[in-house]
Amino acid sequence: MKGIITKVFPDKGFAFLRDTDGITRFIHASWTNGKFDTLQPGVQVDFIPTEGERGEQAKDVVVFIGGAV
């Protein structure tokens, strides 16, 4: 699934994205295959949608080449 990064909290190790269905999803730094430092608002990503105890999540997050939309 595709989405756009909306908020990044580098000091806390997590971020949020909005997917193509308009759902906001949580991203933990460990779910970005070591690329958390490349996330910033407006960057387009591909991910696997999942649901955790606290809501919608995005795992196996990969930044698109070129990044911004």
mmCIF file of the N, C-alpha and C atoms, coordinates in Angstrom:
data_MODEL
# 
_entry.id   MODEL 
# 
loop_
_atom_site.group_PDB 
_atom_site.id 
_atom_site.type_symbol 
_atom_site.label_atom_id 
_atom_site.label_alt_id 
_atom_site.label_comp_id 
_atom_site.label_asym_id 
_atom_site.label_entity_id 
_atom_site.label_seq_id 
_atom_site.pdbx_PDB_ins_code 
_atom_site.Cartn_x 
_atom_site.Cartn_y 
_atom_site.Cartn_z 
_atom_site.occupancy 
_atom_site.B_iso_or_equiv 
_atom_site.pdbx_formal_charge 
_atom_site.auth_seq_id 
_atom_site.auth_comp_id 
_atom_site.auth_asym_id 
_atom_site.auth_atom_id 
_atom_site.pdbx_PDB_model_num 
ATOM 1   N N  . MET A 1 1  ? 0.847  -1.173 0.000  1.00 0.00 ? 1  MET A N  1 
ATOM 2   C CA . MET A 1 1  ? 0.000  0.000  0.000  1.00 0.00 ? 1  MET A CA 1 
ATOM 3   C C  . MET A 1 1  ? 0.894  1.239  0.000  1.00 0.00 ? 1  MET A C  1 
ATOM 4   N N  . LYS A 1 2  ? 0.365  2.335  -0.487 1.00 0.00 ? 2  LYS A N  1 
ATOM 5   C CA . LYS A 1 2  ? 1.130  3.582  -0.550 1.00 0.00 ? 2  LYS A CA 1 
ATOM 6   C C  . LYS A 1 2  ? 0.604  4.596  0.469  1.00 0.00 ? 2  LYS A C  1 
ATOM 7   N N  . GLY A 1 3  ? 1.477  5.517  0.861  1.00 0.00 ? 3  GLY A N  1 
ATOM 8   C CA . GLY A 1 3  ? 1.083  6.562  1.784  1.00 0.00 ? 3  GLY A CA 1 
ATOM 9   C C  . GLY A 1 3  ? 2.066  7.719  1.760  1.00 0.00 ? 3  GLY A C  1 
ATOM 10  N N  . ILE A 1 4  ? 1.737  8.772  2.499  1.00 0.00 ? 4  ILE A N  1 
ATOM 11  C CA . ILE A 1 4  ? 2.562  9.975  2.602  1.00 0.00 ? 4  ILE A CA 1 
ATOM 12  C C  . ILE A 1 4  ? 2.875  10.216 4.080  1.00 0.00 ? 4  ILE A C  1 
ATOM 13  N N  . ILE A 1 5  ? 4.138  10.437 4.386  1.00 0.00 ? 5  ILE A N  1 
ATOM 14  C CA . ILE A 1 5  ? 4.530  10.743 5.757  1.00 0.00 ? 5  ILE A CA 1 
ATOM 15  C C  . ILE A 1 5  ? 3.927  12.092 6.143  1.00 0.00 ? 5  ILE A C  1 
ATOM 16  N N  . THR A 1 6  ? 3.287  12.144 7.331  1.00 0.00 ? 6  THR A N  1 
ATOM 17  C CA . THR A 1 6  ? 2.662  13.389 7.780  1.00 0.00 ? 6  THR A CA 1 
ATOM 18  C C  . THR A 1 6  ? 3.402  14.025 8.951  1.00 0.00 ? 6  THR A C  1 
ATOM 19  N N  . LYS A 1 7  ? 3.902  13.204 9.879  1.00 0.00 ? 7  LYS A N  1 
ATOM 20  C CA . LYS A 1 7  ? 4.630  13.725 11.050 1.00 0.00 ? 7  LYS A CA 1 
ATOM 21  C C  . LYS A 1 7  ? 5.747  12.760 11.403 1.00 0.00 ? 7  LYS A C  1 
ATOM 22  N N  . VAL A 1 8  ? 6.886  13.326 11.837 1.00 0.00 ? 8  VAL A N  1 
ATOM 23  C CA . VAL A 1 8  ? 8.024  12.512 12.259 1.00 0.00 ? 8  VAL A CA 1 
ATOM 24  C C  . VAL A 1 8  ? 8.522  13.032 13.601 1.00 0.00 ? 8  VAL A C  1 
ATOM 25  N N  . PHE A 1 9  ? 8.766  12.113 14.509 1.00 0.00 ? 9  PHE A N  1 
ATOM 26  C CA . PHE A 1 9  ? 9.290  12.436 15.835 1.00 0.00 ? 9  PHE A CA 1 
ATOM 27  C C  . PHE A 1 9  ? 10.609 11.681 16.021 1.00 0.00 ? 9  PHE A C  1 
ATOM 28  N N  . PRO A 1 10 ? 11.712 12.215 15.442 1.00 0.00 ? 10 PRO A N  1 
ATOM 29  C CA . PRO A 1 10 ? 12.990 11.489 15.462 1.00 0.00 ? 10 PRO A CA 1 
ATOM 30  C C  . PRO A 1 10 ? 13.515 11.209 16.867 1.00 0.00 ? 10 PRO A C  1 
ATOM 31  N N  . ASP A 1 11 ? 13.280 12.115 17.787 1.00 0.00 ? 11 ASP A N  1 
ATOM 32  C CA . ASP A 1 11 ? 13.772 11.917 19.153 1.00 0.00 ? 11 ASP A CA 1 
ATOM 33  C C  . ASP A 1 11 ? 13.016 10.809 19.886 1.00 0.00 ? 11 ASP A C  1 
ATOM 34  N N  . LYS A 1 12 ? 11.814 10.507 19.427 1.00 0.00 ? 12 LYS A N  1 
ATOM 35  C CA . LYS A 1 12 ? 11.006 9.456  20.053 1.00 0.00 ? 12 LYS A CA 1 
ATOM 36  C C  . LYS A 1 12 ? 11.001 8.164  19.242 1.00 0.00 ? 12 LYS A C  1 
ATOM 37  N N  . GLY A 1 13 ? 11.493 8.224  17.990 1.00 0.00 ? 13 GLY A N  1 
ATOM 38  C CA . GLY A 1 13 ? 11.596 7.017  17.172 1.00 0.00 ? 13 GLY A CA 1 
ATOM 39  C C  . GLY A 1 13 ? 10.305 6.533  16.552 1.00 0.00 ? 13 GLY A C  1 
ATOM 40  N N  . PHE A 1 14 ? 9.416  7.477  16.245 1.00 0.00 ? 14 PHE A N  1 
ATOM 41  C CA . PHE A 1 14 ? 8.207  7.073  15.538 1.00 0.00 ? 14 PHE A CA 1 
ATOM 42  C C  . PHE A 1 14 ? 7.719  8.182  14.615 1.00 0.00 ? 14 PHE A C  1 
ATOM 43  N N  . ALA A 1 15 ? 6.795  7.805  13.740 1.00 0.00 ? 15 ALA A N  1 
ATOM 44  C CA . ALA A 1 15 ? 6.244  8.737  12.757 1.00 0.00 ? 15 ALA A CA 1 
ATOM 45  C C  . ALA A 1 15 ? 4.808  8.312  12.440 1.00 0.00 ? 15 ALA A C  1 
ATOM 46  N N  . PHE A 1 16 ? 4.144  9.142  11.637 1.00 0.00 ? 16 PHE A N  1 
ATOM 47  C CA . PHE A 1 16 ? 2.796  8.832  11.174 1.00 0.00 ? 16 PHE A CA 1 
ATOM 48  C C  . PHE A 1 16 ? 2.717  9.051  9.674  1.00 0.00 ? 16 PHE A C  1 
ATOM 49  N N  . LEU A 1 17 ? 1.843  8.297  9.026  1.00 0.00 ? 17 LEU A N  1 
ATOM 50  C CA . LEU A 1 17 ? 1.579  8.493  7.601  1.00 0.00 ? 17 LEU A CA 1 
ATOM 51  C C  . LEU A 1 17 ? 0.080  8.468  7.377  1.00 0.00 ? 17 LEU A C  1 
ATOM 52  N N  . ARG A 1 18 ? -0.320 8.983  6.212  1.00 0.00 ? 18 ARG A N  1 
ATOM 53  C CA . ARG A 1 18 ? -1.716 8.888  5.779  1.00 0.00 ? 18 ARG A CA 1 
ATOM 54  C C  . ARG A 1 18 ? -1.703 8.016  4.534  1.00 0.00 ? 18 ARG A C  1 
ATOM 55  N N  . ASP A 1 19 ? -2.486 6.935  4.564  1.00 0.00 ? 19 ASP A N  1 
ATOM 56  C CA . ASP A 1 19 ? -2.492 6.033  3.410  1.00 0.00 ? 19 ASP A CA 1 
ATOM 57  C C  . ASP A 1 19 ? -3.467 6.518  2.336  1.00 0.00 ? 19 ASP A C  1 
ATOM 58  N N  . THR A 1 20 ? -3.535 5.788  1.240  1.00 0.00 ? 20 THR A N  1 
ATOM 59  C CA . THR A 1 20 ? -4.365 6.199  0.103  1.00 0.00 ? 20 THR A CA 1 
ATOM 60  C C  . THR A 1 20 ? -5.862 6.161  0.420  1.00 0.00 ? 20 THR A C  1 
ATOM 61  N N  . ASP A 1 21 ? -6.244 5.490  1.510  1.00 0.00 ? 21 ASP A N  1 
ATOM 62  C CA . ASP A 1 21 ? -7.641 5.467  1.945  1.00 0.00 ? 21 ASP A CA 1 
ATOM 63  C C  . ASP A 1 21 ? -7.938 6.570  2.959  1.00 0.00 ? 21 ASP A C  1 
ATOM 64  N N  . GLY A 1 22 ? -6.928 7.403  3.277  1.00 0.00 ? 22 GLY A N  1 
ATOM 65  C CA . GLY A 1 22 ? -7.112 8.493  4.222  1.00 0.00 ? 22 GLY A CA 1 
ATOM 66  C C  . GLY A 1 22 ? -6.931 8.099  5.682  1.00 0.00 ? 22 GLY A C  1 
ATOM 67  N N  . ILE A 1 23 ? -6.448 6.876  5.925  1.00 0.00 ? 23 ILE A N  1 
ATOM 68  C CA . ILE A 1 23 ? -6.251 6.393  7.290  1.00 0.00 ? 23 ILE A CA 1 
ATOM 69  C C  . ILE A 1 23 ? -4.867 6.801  7.787  1.00 0.00 ? 23 ILE A C  1 
ATOM 70  N N  . THR A 1 24 ? -4.802 7.348  9.003  1.00 0.00 ? 24 THR A N  1 
ATOM 71  C CA . THR A 1 24 ? -3.531 7.692  9.627  1.00 0.00 ? 24 THR A CA 1 
ATOM 72  C C  . THR A 1 24 ? -2.980 6.452  10.307 1.00 0.00 ? 24 THR A C  1 
ATOM 73  N N  . ARG A 1 25 ? -1.703 6.159  10.042 1.00 0.00 ? 25 ARG A N  1 
ATOM 74  C CA . ARG A 1 25 ? -1.064 4.958  10.577 1.00 0.00 ? 25 ARG A CA 1 
ATOM 75  C C  . ARG A 1 25 ? 0.213  5.307  11.319 1.00 0.00 ? 25 ARG A C  1 
ATOM 76  N N  . PHE A 1 26 ? 0.476  4.561  12.383 1.00 0.00 ? 26 PHE A N  1 
ATOM 77  C CA . PHE A 1 26 ? 1.668  4.700  13.211 1.00 0.00 ? 26 PHE A CA 1 
ATOM 78  C C  . PHE A 1 26 ? 2.824  3.916  12.594 1.00 0.00 ? 26 PHE A C  1 
ATOM 79  N N  . ILE A 1 27 ? 4.036  4.494  12.650 1.00 0.00 ? 27 ILE A N  1 
ATOM 80  C CA . ILE A 1 27 ? 5.251  3.818  12.179 1.00 0.00 ? 27 ILE A CA 1 
ATOM 81  C C  . ILE A 1 27 ? 6.282  3.865  13.304 1.00 0.00 ? 27 ILE A C  1 
ATOM 82  N N  . HIS A 1 28 ? 6.808  2.712  13.681 1.00 0.00 ? 28 HIS A N  1 
ATOM 83  C CA . HIS A 1 28 ? 7.920  2.672  14.640 1.00 0.00 ? 28 HIS A CA 1 
ATOM 84  C C  . HIS A 1 28 ? 9.224  2.635  13.835 1.00 0.00 ? 28 HIS A C  1 
ATOM 85  N N  . ALA A 1 29 ? 10.272 3.258  14.360 1.00 0.00 ? 29 ALA A N  1 
ATOM 86  C CA . ALA A 1 29 ? 11.560 3.325  13.661 1.00 0.00 ? 29 ALA A CA 1 
ATOM 87  C C  . ALA A 1 29 ? 12.068 1.949  13.235 1.00 0.00 ? 29 ALA A C  1 
ATOM 88  N N  . SER A 1 30 ? 11.818 0.931  14.034 1.00 0.00 ? 30 SER A N  1 
ATOM 89  C CA . SER A 1 30 ? 12.321 -0.414 13.716 1.00 0.00 ? 30 SER A CA 1 
ATOM 90  C C  . SER A 1 30 ? 11.591 -1.060 12.536 1.00 0.00 ? 30 SER A C  1 
ATOM 91  N N  . TRP A 1 31 ? 10.497 -0.459 12.073 1.00 0.00 ? 31 TRP A N  1 
ATOM 92  C CA . TRP A 1 31 ? 9.741  -1.007 10.948 1.00 0.00 ? 31 TRP A CA 1 
ATOM 93  C C  . TRP A 1 31 ? 10.138 -0.383 9.618  1.00 0.00 ? 31 TRP A C  1 
ATOM 94  N N  . THR A 1 32 ? 11.250 0.364  9.597  1.00 0.00 ? 32 THR A N  1 
ATOM 95  C CA . THR A 1 32 ? 11.657 1.075  8.377  1.00 0.00 ? 32 THR A CA 1 
ATOM 96  C C  . THR A 1 32 ? 12.928 0.511  7.757  1.00 0.00 ? 32 THR A C  1 
ATOM 97  N N  . ASN A 1 33 ? 13.313 -0.690 8.148  1.00 0.00 ? 33 ASN A N  1 
ATOM 98  C CA . ASN A 1 33 ? 14.505 -1.344 7.587  1.00 0.00 ? 33 ASN A CA 1 
ATOM 99  C C  . ASN A 1 33 ? 15.746 -0.468 7.666  1.00 0.00 ? 33 ASN A C  1 
ATOM 100 N N  . GLY A 1 34 ? 15.908 0.217  8.793  1.00 0.00 ? 34 GLY A N  1 
ATOM 101 C CA . GLY A 1 34 ? 17.091 1.050  9.011  1.00 0.00 ? 34 GLY A CA 1 
ATOM 102 C C  . GLY A 1 34 ? 17.070 2.389  8.301  1.00 0.00 ? 34 GLY A C  1 
ATOM 103 N N  . LYS A 1 35 ? 15.944 2.781  7.736  1.00 0.00 ? 35 LYS A N  1 
ATOM 104 C CA . LYS A 1 35 ? 15.852 4.021  6.953  1.00 0.00 ? 35 LYS A CA 1 
ATOM 105 C C  . LYS A 1 35 ? 15.009 5.094  7.629  1.00 0.00 ? 35 LYS A C  1 
ATOM 106 N N  . PHE A 1 36 ? 14.829 5.004  8.945  1.00 0.00 ? 36 PHE A N  1 
ATOM 107 C CA . PHE A 1 36 ? 13.984 5.969  9.650  1.00 0.00 ? 36 PHE A CA 1 
ATOM 108 C C  . PHE A 1 36 ? 14.449 7.398  9.423  1.00 0.00 ? 36 PHE A C  1 
ATOM 109 N N  . ASP A 1 37 ? 15.772 7.599  9.342  1.00 0.00 ? 37 ASP A N  1 
ATOM 110 C CA . ASP A 1 37 ? 16.308 8.958  9.178  1.00 0.00 ? 37 ASP A CA 1 
ATOM 111 C C  . ASP A 1 37 ? 15.962 9.582  7.828  1.00 0.00 ? 37 ASP A C  1 
ATOM 112 N N  . THR A 1 38 ? 15.438 8.803  6.880  1.00 0.00 ? 38 THR A N  1 
ATOM 113 C CA . THR A 1 38 ? 15.049 9.352  5.575  1.00 0.00 ? 38 THR A CA 1 
ATOM 114 C C  . THR A 1 38 ? 13.596 9.828  5.561  1.00 0.00 ? 38 THR A C  1 
ATOM 115 N N  . LEU A 1 39 ? 12.845 9.537  6.634  1.00 0.00 ? 39 LEU A N  1 
ATOM 116 C CA . LEU A 1 39 ? 11.438 9.941  6.682  1.00 0.00 ? 39 LEU A CA 1 
ATOM 117 C C  . LEU A 1 39 ? 11.311 11.410 7.048  1.00 0.00 ? 39 LEU A C  1 
ATOM 118 N N  . GLN A 1 40 ? 10.477 12.111 6.300  1.00 0.00 ? 40 GLN A N  1 
ATOM 119 C CA . GLN A 1 40 ? 10.135 13.493 6.601  1.00 0.00 ? 40 GLN A CA 1 
ATOM 120 C C  . GLN A 1 40 ? 8.779  13.784 5.975  1.00 0.00 ? 40 GLN A C  1 
ATOM 121 N N  . PRO A 1 41 ? 8.048  14.750 6.501  1.00 0.00 ? 41 PRO A N  1 
ATOM 122 C CA . PRO A 1 41 ? 6.716  15.042 5.967  1.00 0.00 ? 41 PRO A CA 1 
ATOM 123 C C  . PRO A 1 41 ? 6.740  15.269 4.455  1.00 0.00 ? 41 PRO A C  1 
ATOM 124 N N  . GLY A 1 42 ? 5.764  14.670 3.770  1.00 0.00 ? 42 GLY A N  1 
ATOM 125 C CA . GLY A 1 42 ? 5.649  14.803 2.325  1.00 0.00 ? 42 GLY A CA 1 
ATOM 126 C C  . GLY A 1 42 ? 6.303  13.685 1.544  1.00 0.00 ? 42 GLY A C  1 
ATOM 127 N N  . VAL A 1 43 ? 7.099  12.847 2.201  1.00 0.00 ? 43 VAL A N  1 
ATOM 128 C CA . VAL A 1 43 ? 7.771  11.743 1.512  1.00 0.00 ? 43 VAL A CA 1 
ATOM 129 C C  . VAL A 1 43 ? 6.772  10.615 1.269  1.00 0.00 ? 43 VAL A C  1 
ATOM 130 N N  . GLN A 1 44 ? 6.797  10.078 0.060  1.00 0.00 ? 44 GLN A N  1 
ATOM 131 C CA . GLN A 1 44 ? 5.902  8.983  -0.301 1.00 0.00 ? 44 GLN A CA 1 
ATOM 132 C C  . GLN A 1 44 ? 6.568  7.653  0.041  1.00 0.00 ? 44 GLN A C  1 
ATOM 133 N N  . VAL A 1 45 ? 5.789  6.739  0.629  1.00 0.00 ? 45 VAL A N  1 
ATOM 134 C CA . VAL A 1 45 ? 6.313  5.440  1.042  1.00 0.00 ? 45 VAL A CA 1 
ATOM 135 C C  . VAL A 1 45 ? 5.390  4.310  0.613  1.00 0.00 ? 45 VAL A C  1 
ATOM 136 N N  . ASP A 1 46 ? 5.940  3.115  0.619  1.00 0.00 ? 46 ASP A N  1 
ATOM 137 C CA . ASP A 1 46 ? 5.183  1.890  0.413  1.00 0.00 ? 46 ASP A CA 1 
ATOM 138 C C  . ASP A 1 46 ? 5.283  1.117  1.727  1.00 0.00 ? 46 ASP A C  1 
ATOM 139 N N  . PHE A 1 47 ? 4.252  0.377  2.110  1.00 0.00 ? 47 PHE A N  1 
ATOM 140 C CA . PHE A 1 47 ? 4.252  -0.309 3.396  1.00 0.00 ? 47 PHE A CA 1 
ATOM 141 C C  . PHE A 1 47 ? 3.224  -1.432 3.413  1.00 0.00 ? 47 PHE A C  1 
ATOM 142 N N  . ILE A 1 48 ? 3.301  -2.235 4.467  1.00 0.00 ? 48 ILE A N  1 
ATOM 143 C CA . ILE A 1 48 ? 2.315  -3.280 4.701  1.00 0.00 ? 48 ILE A CA 1 
ATOM 144 C C  . ILE A 1 48 ? 1.394  -2.799 5.833  1.00 0.00 ? 48 ILE A C  1 
ATOM 145 N N  . PRO A 1 49 ? 0.091  -2.660 5.558  1.00 0.00 ? 49 PRO A N  1 
ATOM 146 C CA . PRO A 1 49 ? -0.833 -2.207 6.594  1.00 0.00 ? 49 PRO A CA 1 
ATOM 147 C C  . PRO A 1 49 ? -1.104 -3.319 7.604  1.00 0.00 ? 49 PRO A C  1 
ATOM 148 N N  . THR A 1 50 ? -1.081 -2.952 8.885  1.00 0.00 ? 50 THR A N  1 
ATOM 149 C CA . THR A 1 50 ? -1.414 -3.894 9.955  1.00 0.00 ? 50 THR A CA 1 
ATOM 150 C C  . THR A 1 50 ? -2.239 -3.161 11.003 1.00 0.00 ? 50 THR A C  1 
ATOM 151 N N  . GLU A 1 51 ? -2.784 -3.923 11.934 1.00 0.00 ? 51 GLU A N  1 
ATOM 152 C CA . GLU A 1 51 ? -3.514 -3.310 13.030 1.00 0.00 ? 51 GLU A CA 1 
ATOM 153 C C  . GLU A 1 51 ? -2.948 -3.845 14.339 1.00 0.00 ? 51 GLU A C  1 
ATOM 154 N N  . GLY A 1 52 ? -2.611 -2.922 15.235 1.00 0.00 ? 52 GLY A N  1 
ATOM 155 C CA . GLY A 1 52 ? -2.082 -3.293 16.538 1.00 0.00 ? 52 GLY A CA 1 
ATOM 156 C C  . GLY A 1 52 ? -3.112 -3.036 17.616 1.00 0.00 ? 52 GLY A C  1 
ATOM 157 N N  . GLU A 1 53 ? -2.709 -3.254 18.859 1.00 0.00 ? 53 GLU A N  1 
ATOM 158 C CA . GLU A 1 53 ? -3.621 -3.041 19.982 1.00 0.00 ? 53 GLU A CA 1 
ATOM 159 C C  . GLU A 1 53 ? -4.101 -1.599 20.074 1.00 0.00 ? 53 GLU A C  1 
ATOM 160 N N  . ARG A 1 54 ? -3.259 -0.659 19.605 1.00 0.00 ? 54 ARG A N  1 
ATOM 161 C CA . ARG A 1 54 ? -3.607 0.768  19.710 1.00 0.00 ? 54 ARG A CA 1 
ATOM 162 C C  . ARG A 1 54 ? -4.121 1.361  18.401 1.00 0.00 ? 54 ARG A C  1 
ATOM 163 N N  . GLY A 1 55 ? -4.284 0.558  17.384 1.00 0.00 ? 55 GLY A N  1 
ATOM 164 C CA . GLY A 1 55 ? -4.827 1.081  16.134 1.00 0.00 ? 55 GLY A CA 1 
ATOM 165 C C  . GLY A 1 55 ? -4.028 0.695  14.903 1.00 0.00 ? 55 GLY A C  1 
ATOM 166 N N  . GLU A 1 56 ? -4.221 1.461  13.851 1.00 0.00 ? 56 GLU A N  1 
ATOM 167 C CA . GLU A 1 56 ? -3.627 1.182  12.550 1.00 0.00 ? 56 GLU A CA 1 
ATOM 168 C C  . GLU A 1 56 ? -2.118 1.421  12.558 1.00 0.00 ? 56 GLU A C  1 
ATOM 169 N N  . GLN A 1 57 ? -1.376 0.517  11.909 1.00 0.00 ? 57 GLN A N  1 
ATOM 170 C CA . GLN A 1 57 ? 0.076  0.611  11.843 1.00 0.00 ? 57 GLN A CA 1 
ATOM 171 C C  . GLN A 1 57 ? 0.552  0.385  10.417 1.00 0.00 ? 57 GLN A C  1 
ATOM 172 N N  . ALA A 1 58 ? 1.794  0.797  10.171 1.00 0.00 ? 58 ALA A N  1 
ATOM 173 C CA . ALA A 1 58 ? 2.444  0.568  8.882  1.00 0.00 ? 58 ALA A CA 1 
ATOM 174 C C  . ALA A 1 58 ? 3.777  -0.121 9.151  1.00 0.00 ? 58 ALA A C  1 
ATOM 175 N N  . LYS A 1 59 ? 3.967  -1.314 8.595  1.00 0.00 ? 59 LYS A N  1 
ATOM 176 C CA . LYS A 1 59 ? 5.216  -2.052 8.796  1.00 0.00 ? 59 LYS A CA 1 
ATOM 177 C C  . LYS A 1 59 ? 5.920  -2.247 7.457  1.00 0.00 ? 59 LYS A C  1 
ATOM 178 N N  . ASP A 1 60 ? 7.205  -2.607 7.526  1.00 0.00 ? 60 ASP A N  1 
ATOM 179 C CA . ASP A 1 60 ? 8.046  -2.778 6.328  1.00 0.00 ? 60 ASP A CA 1 
ATOM 180 C C  . ASP A 1 60 ? 7.964  -1.541 5.432  1.00 0.00 ? 60 ASP A C  1 
ATOM 181 N N  . VAL A 1 61 ? 8.143  -0.371 6.043  1.00 0.00 ? 61 VAL A N  1 
ATOM 182 C CA . VAL A 1 61 ? 8.028  0.908  5.339  1.00 0.00 ? 61 VAL A CA 1 
ATOM 183 C C  . VAL A 1 61 ? 9.263  1.133  4.459  1.00 0.00 ? 61 VAL A C  1 
ATOM 184 N N  . VAL A 1 62 ? 9.017  1.444  3.177  1.00 0.00 ? 62 VAL A N  1 
ATOM 185 C CA . VAL A 1 62 ? 10.089 1.701  2.210  1.00 0.00 ? 62 VAL A CA 1 
ATOM 186 C C  . VAL A 1 62 ? 9.825  3.048  1.547  1.00 0.00 ? 62 VAL A C  1 
ATOM 187 N N  . VAL A 1 63 ? 10.838 3.915  1.547  1.00 0.00 ? 63 VAL A N  1 
ATOM 188 C CA . VAL A 1 63 ? 10.724 5.221  0.901  1.00 0.00 ? 63 VAL A CA 1 
ATOM 189 C C  . VAL A 1 63 ? 10.849 5.059  -0.606 1.00 0.00 ? 63 VAL A C  1 
ATOM 190 N N  . PHE A 1 64 ? 9.969  5.730  -1.369 1.00 0.00 ? 64 PHE A N  1 
ATOM 191 C CA . PHE A 1 64 ? 10.056 5.714  -2.823 1.00 0.00 ? 64 PHE A CA 1 
ATOM 192 C C  . PHE A 1 64 ? 11.302 6.448  -3.258 1.00 0.00 ? 64 PHE A C  1 
ATOM 193 N N  . ILE A 1 65 ? 11.903 6.007  -4.331 1.00 0.00 ? 65 ILE A N  1 
ATOM 194 C CA . ILE A 1 65 ? 13.040 6.710  -4.913 1.00 0.00 ? 65 ILE A CA 1 
ATOM 195 C C  . ILE A 1 65 ? 12.561 8.101  -5.314 1.00 0.00 ? 65 ILE A C  1 
ATOM 196 N N  . GLY A 1 66 ? 13.271 9.125  -4.924 1.00 0.00 ? 66 GLY A N  1 
ATOM 197 C CA . GLY A 1 66 ? 12.847 10.481 -5.202 1.00 0.00 ? 66 GLY A CA 1 
ATOM 198 C C  . GLY A 1 66 ? 12.043 11.064 -4.054 1.00 0.00 ? 66 GLY A C  1 
ATOM 199 N N  . GLY A 1 67 ? 11.348 10.199 -3.331 1.00 0.00 ? 67 GLY A N  1 
ATOM 200 C CA . GLY A 1 67 ? 10.705 10.561 -2.078 1.00 0.00 ? 67 GLY A CA 1 
ATOM 201 C C  . GLY A 1 67 ? 9.500  11.463 -2.111 1.00 0.00 ? 67 GLY A C  1 
ATOM 202 N N  . ALA A 1 68 ? 9.674  12.742 -2.368 1.00 0.00 ? 68 ALA A N  1 
ATOM 203 C CA . ALA A 1 68 ? 8.571  13.702 -2.224 1.00 0.00 ? 68 ALA A CA 1 
ATOM 204 C C  . ALA A 1 68 ? 7.588  13.588 -3.382 1.00 0.00 ? 68 ALA A C  1 
ATOM 205 N N  . VAL A 1 69 ? 6.339  13.918 -3.079 1.00 0.00 ? 69 VAL A N  1 
ATOM 206 C CA . VAL A 1 69 ? 5.305  13.909 -4.102 1.00 0.00 ? 69 VAL A CA 1 
ATOM 207 C C  . VAL A 1 69 ? 5.060  15.302 -4.608 1.00 0.00 ? 69 VAL A C  1 
# 
